[in-house]
Amino acid sequence: MNESELRFLKSVYSEYYLKHSNLIEVPPPVSKREIGFVVGNEKVMRRHMSFQDNEAIRKYILDNLPWDAFHSCSVYEFPENPIDKKNVMWSEIAFDIDAKDLGCEGETYWVCDKCGEVFKKDLQRCSSCENELREVNFIAPTCIEKTYEKAKELVLSLIEDFGINENEIKVFYSGHMGFHVYVDSQVFREISQNERREIIDFLLLNELQPNFFVLFSQLQINKVGVGRRITSNIVKIIESPSSYAFLDEDSIKKIEQRKKELVSSVSEGSLKLALSLLGQKTLKRIIQEALSMSKIPIDPSVTLDEHRIIRMPGTINSKSSFPKFEVSLSKKVYPLDLLPPYGERPIKLKVRIAPPFRARGENFKELRNTEEEVPRFYAAYLVSKGVAQVV
């Protein structure tokens, strides 16, 4: 990235922070959190900092315009000390759900920075000039929507399975391809590493096996928490059996003939009819698929590591030049339509490649080797991906 592109990005960052520094919010007690920033054109991480309050952090960010900003989930006696001398007082628990953990990589291209060629598949080297290719991952709206739904499932699990109060949970769009869920509950503050592992295993359904449900199919599945997720996903399979390649024609025919009854019985938590109609082997495969669909694919390292620092709410994510901001799960929304207002002024770009994109209710068309006038916030996204230059 050249100097003019860096200056352009900094100008967009400056505009955003001047308008929305009030969104920068490190959880209390602020002075006992480790703070970290990515700074300089070389993007170097600077950790082990502390600030008295959010106002001091906001001032630092406005004065220095770091590329990224982070805070610790742990509360320390000495946050500025090296990790082994910080003295953890207590730790909040946080969860990170990213699209890649759902097997949703977004729109990926490989770009040659020497001759400008763009490829849809990884050839390792450019077929025109033999230069090594650079992988570029774009945000895919469908991936954001899928990840958003998993964030909702996580929140429901925290409420239904762990008894966490809804007002103790906050959900943030990460600014790129995922969501962060914060839990500030006394129940979670002092749990051990082993207990954190158990929570991770529970959300990933690491201990549940399809045979368990087949063997105990005469029992009623609880219709809350994990049971609700599993039965609702079995219902999804039954409602569209031909969409699932593991089901043979005979099983699909049986399901279609008694679909209404099957949906009703499974919705009530019973697998009796499904077992008698489809047999153990097919039911086991359906349950296996439903279990896979029911997993909440959190990043274990974020939840497990008490010294982990997480992106600061209200700050820009340099992977996209979009900010991290709080979202509501009370109604279905597309998070990128809720981007805070900044960078509306148009600017002309020379674009190598940009797949279709949606943000702030506007649909941006596919661009390839062209000059186009776009809003500055979207221009910053394409420049940060290394596929556009300001004309």
Salt bridges, closest charged atoms under 4 A:
GLU15 OE2 - LYS19 NZ 3.47
GLU15 OE1 - ARG376 NE 3.66
GLU25 OE1 - ARG58 NH2 2.98
GLU34 OE2 - ARG47 NE 2.76
GLU34 OE2 - HIS48 ND1 3.36
GLU34 OE1 - LYS86 NZ 3.55
GLU55 OE2 - ARG58 NH1 2.49
ASP63 OD2 - LYS59 NZ 2.78
ASP68 OD1 - ARG311 NH1 2.56
GLU92 OE2 - ARG33 NH2 2.86
ASP96 OD1 - HIS180 NE2 3.69
ASP98 OD2 - LYS100 NZ 3.72
GLU107 OE1 - LYS120 NZ 2.99
ASP113 OD2 - ARG134 NE 2.85
ASP113 OD1 - ARG352 NH2 3.36
GLU149 OE2 - LYS332 NZ 3.22
GLU153 OE1 - LYS150 NZ 3.35
GLU160 OE1 - ARG228 NE 3.17
ASP161 OD2 - ARG229 NH1 3.97
ASP184 OD1 - ARG189 NH2 2.89
ASP250 OD2 - LYS254 NZ 3.39
GLU256 OE1 - LYS259 NZ 3.14
GLU261 OE1 - ARG258 NH2 2.96
GLU268 OE1 - LYS223 NZ 3.21
GLU289 OE1 - ARG285 NH1 3.79
GLU306 OE2 - HIS307 NE2 3.78
ASP337 OD2 - ARG358 NH2 2.38
GLU344 OE1 - LYS19 NZ 3.69
GLU371 OE1 - LYS348 NZ 3.67
GLU372 OE2 - LYS365 NZ 3.70
